[in-house]
Amino acid sequence: MERTKVIVGLGSCGIAAGAGKVYEKIKALQIAENLDFELKKTSCIGMCYREPLVEVIDSTGSYLYGGINEDKAIEVIDKHVTHHEPIREYVVKTDIFDTEDNDFIDNQIKIALRNCGFIDPEEISEYEKRGGYNAIRKIAENNISRLDVIQTMLGSGLRGRGGGGFPTGLKWKFANNNKSTDKYIICNADEGDPGAFMDRSLLEGDPHSVLEGMIIGAYAIEANHGVIYCRAEYPLAIKRLNIAIDQARGKGYLGTNLFGIHGFDFDLYIKEGAGAFVCGEETALIASVEGERGMPRKRPPFPAESGLWGKPTNINNVETFANVPWIIINGAEAYAKYGTNKSKGTKVFALAGKVKRSGLVEVPMGISIRDVIFKLGGGIQGDKKFKAVQLGGPSGGCIPEHLSDTQVDYDSVNATGAIMGSGGMVVMDETTCMVDIARFFLDFTQKESCGKCTFCRIGTRRMLEVLNRIIDGKGKEGDIEVLEELAYQIKDNSLCGLGQTAPNPVLTTLKYFRNEYEAHIRDKKCPAKACKQLLTYEVIPDKCTGCMICAMKCPVKAIDGERKKVHFIHQEICTKCGECYSRCKFEAIMVS
């Protein structure tokens, strides 16, 4: 009979929620009471909304516990591990009985995330036990040619998961066609998309799958040098990557004549980036690796012809490489059976915002936005009305509720004005102001502009000034037309993807929520009641009891009134802080 296993999720999200303390508490308890169970670590399991997570695997099955603090950890060890009595109310996922969280896991198809939450990412043996490095062995032992590997990628339909969606096999073919004896392959792990924490989670939870994907890519294009470009703000990912690289070298998976393939020499290193959003663009990333400021370069020449240090270079992102070993083992058809005609396989999304179940999900291409939000995400927090979803990160677009049956694939998403990006999916409810959302994302991209292009550098700033004016109640007729004109000029004249997509949040909100812009400009009102400067707080006479709480809590003494008499708010003094509204127990403050 196998020993009971206790596994603690120690990804960045879990550690931030207190999982490190939970692990240490369980470890101390095990030592103090000489308890017989195996204590293990894993990384992000995906259920970020339930962190910290602790899994107990015993003779009856697997039980995943959520929201476990130090006190609950002691209870789990005592009741479940010691006395074999699972604590049903803490369980968020098990095969033994149904839970309210089952839909979050059961509606996923995990290929890129196949090992995350199942292995200790710092132990190469655990990756190997789940078939790790068997894909490159299959290539070596069966003498599969480089062109056949590329053909497998083409047949699978895998497209780059970094946002552009360029066919991976075609990209590899271009690099392979260049017969230079000195080539590079780069993994972009620095994307600044809010959804790109999935890349961090993959590196933290399954670094060897990315390494193996890079090794296979290097074989296919005959590269002998590799670089993982990872932002320095991901210290745990970098730590685990370094461990994985050392382990791979120790087993001969990096070096010379790899896997018995004569002349196949490949090694790699990590380049820590400064976290610039613009370095999601290939040529800007290359410039940064070379020690220059991260700024895009004119193309052609494309990286496949002249990239890092002027050598032929192929760049894919973390999620793309993580899919590669699975495709080699299972075949192109097995991967292509998921998805739609032009968007094959699965896609990882970071589900966030006003959704009940936020976290990391992997779903087949072609699933509807509605199903992701309501089946996996459990719907909107507080059962409020679903309004829109921001898809594609800061440079993405806002898709309204009436288009929520849109399939999640490259072409369908692009048709809405949004982009797939690297997988950020931010859900918004009826309390979200779409003008403010557009301003929020444009503020980010404007600050992240490298400044090389006049249209991007100055145009986004002019757009931001207009949006700030509208939100402050100073909008004027013609502002919408100015925003549109600037947006198209920036899109059409910027050198790289940052500038070309930066106006998307504004353009999509103008397209689907133009009435909100008009209300801000013409009526000086925010329909969502979110823009502070456009709000008016007033006392409802029939509900006011004269309790005086609002008057006492008003920081600027804008409220007059005697005890047990109706109060009055002086609008010329009111700073619109909302303190009276939040403090009133009788719902006697009206916001308009």
VOGU-3710 file (C-alpha; in Angstrom, 3 decimals, decimal comma):
1> mertkvivgl> 0,000/0,000/0,000  1,411/3,356/-1,058  1,985/6,060/1,501  -0,470/8,916/1,644  0,768/11,960/-0,257  0,223/15,549/0,820  0,992/18,018/-1,974  1,088/21,794/-1,519  0,702/24,188/-4,477  3,683/26,526/-4,377
11> gscgiaagag> 3,349/28,672/-7,455  3,670/32,444/-7,112  -0,092/32,812/-6,632  -0,153/30,159/-3,919  2,860/31,586/-2,116  1,289/35,064/-2,197  -1,841/33,596/-0,609  0,155/31,947/2,183  0,950/28,480/0,810  4,586/28,711/1,951
21> kvyekikalq> 3,471/29,036/5,573  1,013/26,173/5,101  3,791/23,939/3,751  6,090/24,778/6,663  3,276/24,146/9,160  2,568/20,707/7,675  6,285/19,896/7,594  6,724/20,917/11,248  3,672/18,873/12,243  4,988/15,831/10,370
31> iaenldfelk> 8,324/16,019/12,180  6,905/16,817/15,622  4,384/13,968/15,584  6,450/11,556/13,458  3,610/11,186/10,978  3,953/8,707/8,123  3,041/10,497/4,891  4,932/11,887/1,908  5,040/15,687/1,777  5,574/17,081/-1,706
41> ktscigmcyr> 5,566/20,385/-3,575  3,960/21,317/-6,854  3,249/24,617/-8,584  0,173/26,459/-9,880  -2,848/24,160/-10,151  -4,863/26,860/-11,903  -7,547/27,472/-9,266  -6,142/30,831/-8,198  -9,452/31,795/-6,608  -9,084/28,886/-4,141
51> eplvevidst> -5,467/29,364/-3,061  -3,765/28,082/-0,973  -4,382/24,571/-2,309  -3,409/21,303/-0,643  -3,983/17,901/-2,233  -4,230/14,674/-0,269  -3,887/11,398/-2,196  -4,676/8,256/-0,214  -5,935/4,743/-0,925  -9,455/6,028/-1,668
61> gsylyggine> -8,511/8,693/-4,175  -7,440/12,305/-4,567  -8,873/15,226/-2,604  -7,950/18,803/-3,467  -8,541/21,202/-0,593  -8,925/24,948/-1,183  -8,560/28,018/1,003  -6,269/26,195/3,409  -4,598/28,322/6,061  -2,307/27,054/8,811
71> dkaievidkh> -5,182/26,149/11,150  -7,086/24,313/8,434  -3,886/22,503/7,442  -3,593/21,094/10,964  -7,235/19,986/10,724  -6,680/18,290/7,348  -3,651/16,395/8,621  -5,441/15,324/11,803  -8,786/14,293/10,338  -7,894/13,149/6,837
81> vthhepirey> -4,291/11,966/6,912  -4,258/10,530/10,433  -7,864/9,394/10,923  -8,843/8,890/7,244  -11,808/11,245/7,435  -11,834/13,707/4,505  -13,192/17,153/5,361  -15,909/17,464/2,748  -16,573/21,194/3,179  -12,964/22,108/2,306
91> vvktdifdte> -12,741/19,899/-0,803  -12,824/21,774/-4,107  -12,093/18,849/-6,452  -12,264/15,094/-6,150  -13,415/12,107/-8,191  -15,229/10,717/-5,166  -18,118/13,201/-5,096  -19,269/16,335/-6,921  -18,263/19,813/-5,800  -19,328/23,265/-6,958
101> dndfidnqik> -15,861/23,707/-8,474  -15,928/20,582/-10,660  -16,894/22,557/-13,777  -13,707/24,598/-13,531  -11,576/21,483/-14,051  -13,916/19,186/-15,981  -14,434/21,593/-18,894  -10,723/21,922/-19,597  -8,469/20,035/-22,014  -4,935/20,240/-20,682
111> ialrncgfid> -2,087/19,886/-23,160  0,227/22,828/-22,472  -0,665/22,616/-18,762  -0,635/18,802/-18,706  1,969/18,564/-15,934  1,263/21,736/-13,962  -0,015/20,831/-10,530  0,966/17,177/-10,981  4,753/17,274/-10,635  7,407/18,854/-8,497
121> peeiseyekr> 8,906/21,233/-11,082  12,304/21,052/-9,400  12,589/17,282/-9,941  13,469/16,174/-13,472  12,582/12,582/-12,555  8,944/13,549/-12,057  8,809/15,103/-15,521  10,379/11,953/-16,964  7,848/9,713/-15,167  5,096/11,513/-17,072
131> ggynairkia> 6,827/10,930/-20,419  9,200/13,851/-20,307  11,989/13,917/-22,925  10,380/10,939/-24,698  9,423/13,205/-27,613  13,020/14,077/-28,503  13,966/10,424/-27,860  11,262/9,363/-30,323  12,797/11,649/-32,932  16,302/10,299/-32,279
141> ennisrldvi> 15,414/6,594/-32,069  13,237/6,649/-35,180  15,578/8,845/-37,220  12,784/11,344/-37,840  14,151/14,003/-40,150  14,085/17,701/-39,455  11,676/18,292/-42,300  9,349/15,595/-40,948  9,332/17,308/-37,546  8,427/20,563/-39,279
151> qtmlgsglrg> 5,726/18,783/-41,274  4,277/17,413/-38,030  4,044/20,949/-36,661  2,393/22,119/-39,884  -0,052/19,211/-39,782  -0,976/19,904/-36,178  -2,064/23,426/-37,020  -0,212/24,833/-34,014  -0,081/28,612/-34,259  2,119/30,851/-32,131
161> rggggfptgl> 0,500/31,370/-28,758  2,236/34,692/-28,157  -0,523/36,679/-29,823  0,220/36,893/-33,543  -0,940/33,374/-34,291  1,637/32,709/-37,030  1,847/28,985/-37,928  4,662/27,450/-35,892  5,639/24,917/-38,546  5,893/27,604/-41,199
171> kwkfannnks> 8,065/29,720/-38,941  10,362/26,750/-38,368  10,436/26,030/-42,102  11,670/29,549/-42,871  14,462/29,181/-40,312  15,341/25,712/-41,597  15,616/26,989/-45,165  18,478/29,245/-44,113  21,596/27,054/-44,296  23,761/29,100/-41,957
181> tdkyiicnad> 25,874/26,966/-39,617  25,144/29,324/-36,713  21,487/29,712/-35,678  19,548/30,748/-32,581  16,238/29,728/-31,099  14,640/32,024/-28,524  11,820/31,485/-26,056  9,948/34,707/-25,341  8,912/34,569/-21,674  8,722/38,320/-21,173
191> egdpgafmdr> 5,355/39,297/-22,584  3,675/41,998/-20,528  0,088/40,985/-21,289  -1,799/40,582/-17,982  -2,720/37,160/-19,261  0,911/36,242/-19,742  1,213/35,141/-16,129  0,319/31,808/-17,728  3,841/31,821/-19,183  5,218/32,423/-15,717
201> sllegdphsv> 3,034/29,618/-14,351  4,247/27,228/-17,039  7,876/28,057/-16,319  7,280/27,673/-12,593  5,225/24,498/-12,916  6,715/22,596/-15,857  9,991/24,129/-17,036  11,246/20,922/-18,663  8,358/20,876/-21,168  9,549/24,261/-22,420
211> legmiigaya> 13,161/23,070/-22,550  12,172/19,946/-24,462  10,079/22,007/-26,871  13,086/24,249/-27,494  15,381/21,254/-28,021  12,965/19,850/-30,612  12,693/23,259/-32,275  16,469/23,582/-32,304  16,752/20,180/-33,969  14,147/21,133/-36,587
221> ieanhgviyc> 15,829/24,377/-37,634  19,432/23,204/-36,916  20,012/25,792/-34,204  22,938/25,353/-31,848  22,249/28,240/-29,451  19,190/28,940/-27,313  18,021/31,855/-25,186  15,118/32,079/-22,758  14,228/35,744/-22,458  12,443/36,044/-19,107
231> raeyplaikr> 11,484/39,158/-17,199  13,395/39,657/-13,965  10,086/40,180/-12,129  9,568/36,389/-12,340  12,185/35,270/-9,766  10,556/31,906/-9,023  10,279/31,079/-12,719  13,946/31,989/-13,230  14,984/29,940/-10,207  13,151/26,835/-11,426
241> lniaidqarg> 14,361/27,345/-14,992  17,954/27,446/-13,790  17,404/24,258/-11,807  15,852/22,579/-14,845  18,684/23,690/-17,150  21,306/22,351/-14,726  19,429/19,058/-14,423  19,080/18,742/-18,200  22,787/19,389/-18,674  23,591/16,839/-15,972
251> kgylgtnlfg> 21,645/14,165/-17,855  23,151/15,070/-21,210  19,958/16,587/-22,596  21,874/19,778/-23,376  25,360/19,793/-24,857  26,868/17,901/-27,791  25,559/15,039/-29,931  22,276/15,164/-28,068  20,317/11,921/-27,754  22,853/10,196/-29,980
261> ihgfdfdlyi> 22,162/12,460/-32,949  25,584/13,082/-34,451  26,310/16,754/-34,930  23,272/17,922/-32,961  24,825/20,312/-30,462  22,581/22,631/-28,495  22,722/24,568/-25,251  20,884/27,580/-23,889  20,920/30,241/-21,217  18,530/32,685/-19,557
271> kegagafvcg> 18,571/36,368/-20,392  16,736/38,410/-17,766  14,730/41,266/-19,242  13,521/44,473/-17,641  9,861/43,700/-18,247  9,237/46,044/-21,193  5,931/45,333/-22,926  7,433/46,287/-26,280  9,835/43,339/-26,002  6,953/41,078/-26,847
281> eetaliasve> 7,808/42,181/-30,397  10,529/39,950/-31,855  13,023/42,518/-33,046  12,736/44,575/-29,849  13,389/41,407/-27,851  16,446/40,650/-29,974  17,783/44,162/-29,400  17,385/43,711/-25,652  19,200/40,354/-25,676  22,048/42,070/-27,519
291> gergmprkrp> 22,287/44,627/-24,711  20,590/47,459/-26,554  17,441/49,332/-25,664  14,372/47,245/-26,502  13,150/48,948/-29,665  11,711/47,348/-32,814  13,626/47,252/-36,056  12,391/47,471/-39,614  11,487/44,222/-41,314  12,709/42,804/-43,660
301> pfpaesglwg> 15,092/41,335/-42,924  13,025/39,022/-40,732  14,633/37,187/-37,804  14,670/33,914/-39,770  17,143/35,607/-42,096  18,956/37,975/-39,737  18,077/37,921/-36,065  20,163/37,681/-32,909  23,736/38,850/-33,591  22,781/38,933/-37,271
311> kptninnvet> 22,232/35,169/-37,334  19,079/33,278/-38,425  16,775/33,179/-35,409  13,445/31,615/-34,516  11,294/32,985/-31,682  8,300/31,315/-30,065  6,673/31,906/-26,717  6,463/29,643/-23,658  3,038/28,146/-24,360  3,954/27,349/-27,959
321> fanvpwiiin> 7,059/25,391/-26,924  5,148/23,559/-24,164  2,775/22,100/-26,781  5,552/20,731/-28,996  6,553/17,548/-27,064  2,900/16,497/-26,724  2,376/16,883/-30,473  5,474/14,818/-31,306  4,393/12,006/-28,959  0,701/11,961/-29,872
331> gaeayakygt> 0,861/13,055/-33,494  -0,402/15,981/-35,523  -3,910/14,558/-35,929  -4,405/14,131/-32,176  -3,716/17,826/-31,667  -5,653/18,989/-34,726  -8,817/17,190/-33,586  -9,309/20,014/-31,106  -10,279/23,465/-32,278  -11,700/24,955/-35,449
341> nkskgtkvfa> -10,737/24,939/-39,110  -7,968/27,550/-38,829  -7,320/27,492/-35,087  -6,281/24,051/-33,893  -5,566/22,677/-30,450  -6,114/24,343/-27,109  -5,453/27,773/-25,653  -4,528/28,802/-22,130  -6,342/31,826/-20,704  -5,871/33,848/-17,562
351> lagkvkrsgl> -9,459/34,356/-16,462  -9,722/37,441/-14,262  -11,914/40,380/-13,321  -15,535/40,268/-12,136  -15,826/36,494/-12,406  -16,533/34,054/-9,595  -13,801/31,548/-10,437  -10,629/33,248/-11,620  -7,487/31,423/-12,567  -5,630/29,641/-15,319
361> vevpmgisir> -7,721/27,590/-17,750  -6,891/25,606/-20,871  -9,757/25,095/-23,282  -10,163/23,794/-26,838  -10,167/26,436/-29,538  -13,718/27,055/-30,673  -15,292/27,167/-27,219  -17,527/30,206/-26,815  -16,621/33,173/-24,650  -19,894/32,592/-22,798
371> dvifklgggi> -18,924/29,032/-21,861  -15,524/30,121/-20,576  -17,084/32,780/-18,351  -20,163/30,935/-17,140  -19,195/27,241/-17,215  -15,593/27,467/-16,123  -15,708/30,865/-14,445  -19,007/30,260/-12,687  -20,541/33,521/-13,868  -20,312/37,075/-12,615
381> qgdkkfkavq> -19,502/37,998/-9,030  -22,560/38,971/-7,036  -24,709/37,651/-9,913  -24,511/41,045/-11,576  -25,043/41,513/-15,291  -22,214/40,501/-17,606  -21,219/43,517/-19,669  -18,044/42,807/-21,628  -14,771/40,927/-21,708  -11,376/42,409/-22,503
391> lggpsggcip> -9,570/39,837/-24,622  -5,931/40,053/-25,647  -4,410/42,149/-22,892  -3,696/45,909/-22,956  -3,639/45,885/-26,759  -6,746/43,758/-26,994  -10,340/44,807/-27,395  -13,560/44,758/-25,426  -16,156/42,258/-26,640  -19,729/43,038/-25,475
401> ehlsdtqvdy> -22,205/40,627/-23,927  -24,263/40,303/-27,115  -21,210/38,802/-28,841  -20,405/36,376/-26,024  -21,291/33,392/-28,227  -18,238/34,267/-30,345  -15,922/31,296/-30,718  -12,525/31,610/-29,152  -10,296/31,293/-32,209  -7,980/33,689/-34,000
411> dsvnatgaim> -10,280/34,650/-36,847  -13,516/34,968/-34,861  -11,892/37,051/-32,142  -10,136/39,290/-34,668  -13,465/39,896/-36,397  -14,796/41,551/-33,233  -11,907/44,038/-33,149  -10,167/42,255/-30,268  -7,135/39,980/-30,534  -6,218/36,662/-28,968
421> gsggmvvmde> -3,018/38,073/-27,496  -1,259/35,685/-25,171  -4,500/34,905/-23,387  -5,688/37,595/-20,995  -9,453/37,441/-20,440  -10,706/40,192/-18,123  -14,429/40,001/-17,330  -16,449/43,166/-16,633  -19,900/43,662/-15,135  -22,519/46,409/-15,262
431> ttcmvdiarf> -20,576/48,594/-12,815  -17,642/48,914/-15,218  -17,294/52,144/-17,165  -16,098/51,312/-20,659  -14,616/54,773/-21,207  -12,534/54,322/-18,081  -11,506/50,815/-19,183  -10,274/52,202/-22,501  -8,355/54,905/-20,632  -6,853/52,343/-18,239
441> fldftqkesc> -5,421/50,134/-20,965  -4,303/53,011/-23,168  -2,495/54,510/-20,179  -0,506/51,269/-19,919  0,421/51,010/-23,592  1,259/54,734/-23,773  3,722/54,345/-20,913  5,174/51,204/-22,499  5,760/52,825/-25,897  9,468/52,708/-26,685
451> gkctfcrigt> 9,153/56,155/-28,295  10,647/55,249/-31,646  7,532/56,011/-33,710  6,029/59,491/-33,579  2,510/58,180/-34,080  2,803/55,761/-31,169  4,807/58,030/-28,858  2,763/61,198/-29,321  -0,489/59,886/-30,757  -1,267/57,637/-27,789
461> rrmlevlnri> -0,528/60,544/-25,431  -2,967/62,805/-27,296  -5,617/60,045/-27,144  -5,008/59,626/-23,425  -5,422/63,369/-22,861  -8,800/63,300/-24,598  -9,963/60,305/-22,566  -8,863/61,893/-19,298  -10,758/65,050/-20,218  -13,920/63,080/-20,987
471> idgkgkegdi> -13,742/61,188/-17,693  -13,191/64,422/-15,773  -16,441/65,811/-17,178  -14,715/68,202/-19,580  -15,409/66,306/-22,797  -16,641/68,247/-25,796  -18,303/67,608/-29,122  -15,807/66,287/-31,628  -13,753/64,339/-29,082  -15,044/60,995/-30,351
481> evleelayqi> -14,069/61,872/-33,908  -10,619/62,999/-32,734  -10,120/59,677/-30,920  -11,091/57,710/-34,014  -8,845/59,711/-36,332  -5,858/59,396/-34,001  -6,492/55,681/-33,469  -6,407/54,825/-37,174  -3,365/57,011/-37,796  -1,499/55,213/-34,990
491> kdnslcglgq> -2,565/51,762/-36,216  -1,569/52,466/-39,803  1,749/54,191/-39,186  3,387/52,487/-36,199  6,341/50,217/-36,809  5,526/47,353/-34,421  2,611/45,501/-32,917  2,479/47,663/-29,797  1,534/50,809/-31,689  -0,537/48,951/-34,268
501> tapnpvlttl> -2,772/47,449/-31,575  -2,619/50,076/-28,782  -5,828/51,840/-29,990  -7,870/48,605/-29,907  -9,440/49,188/-26,473  -10,609/52,638/-27,573  -11,847/51,522/-30,983  -13,798/48,541/-29,643  -15,410/50,512/-26,829  -16,353/53,216/-29,314
511> kyfrneyeah> -17,796/50,549/-31,593  -19,871/48,747/-28,969  -20,362/51,327/-26,200  -20,480/54,634/-28,060  -23,507/55,677/-25,989  -21,309/55,747/-22,873  -18,885/58,178/-24,512  -21,818/60,352/-25,587  -23,291/60,320/-22,073  -19,954/61,423/-20,617
521> irdkkcpaka> -19,556/64,225/-23,153  -23,108/65,516/-23,622  -24,831/64,712/-20,332  -21,758/64,816/-18,072  -22,931/61,492/-16,646  -21,290/58,088/-16,270  -23,947/55,405/-16,946  -21,978/52,870/-14,898  -21,644/55,367/-12,044  -17,923/54,707/-11,909
531> ckqlltyevi> -16,315/57,998/-12,923  -15,936/60,021/-9,743  -16,024/63,499/-11,263  -19,329/62,794/-13,004  -21,200/61,580/-9,928  -23,692/63,532/-7,858  -24,582/62,451/-4,312  -27,974/63,551/-3,026  -30,092/62,802/0,031  -33,421/61,012/-0,513
541> pdkctgcmic> -35,730/62,900/1,852  -38,225/60,061/2,344  -35,475/57,711/3,492  -33,305/60,043/5,571  -33,779/59,467/9,333  -31,462/62,245/10,421  -29,063/59,838/12,114  -26,188/62,255/11,296  -23,694/59,471/10,473  -23,126/60,852/6,965
551> amkcpvkaid> -22,509/64,348/8,305  -20,064/63,111/10,910  -18,130/60,991/8,391  -17,979/63,571/5,588  -14,289/64,593/5,402  -15,047/68,074/4,019  -18,185/68,889/6,053  -20,351/69,140/2,947  -23,452/67,752/4,689  -25,777/69,870/6,843
561> gerkkvhfih> -28,638/68,706/9,004  -29,930/68,360/12,519  -30,598/65,131/14,336  -33,808/63,420/13,191  -34,213/65,918/10,346  -33,541/65,518/6,636  -29,938/66,302/5,705  -28,614/68,221/2,700  -25,428/67,844/0,625  -23,757/71,035/-0,639
571> qeictkcgec> -22,651/70,132/-4,164  -20,142/72,987/-4,366  -18,261/71,534/-1,374  -18,721/67,795/-2,053  -15,537/66,049/-3,261  -17,491/62,998/-4,442  -15,558/60,646/-2,166  -18,618/58,433/-1,659  -18,142/58,157/2,092  -21,755/59,187/2,788
581> ysrckfeaim> -23,080/56,590/0,347  -21,058/53,757/1,853  -21,858/54,735/5,459  -25,632/55,256/5,186  -27,513/52,301/6,704  -30,889/53,431/5,361  -30,034/53,709/1,642  -30,913/57,389/1,870  -28,067/58,582/-0,393  -28,719/58,565/-4,122
591> vs> -25,935/58,505/-6,709  -26,639/59,867/-10,169
//
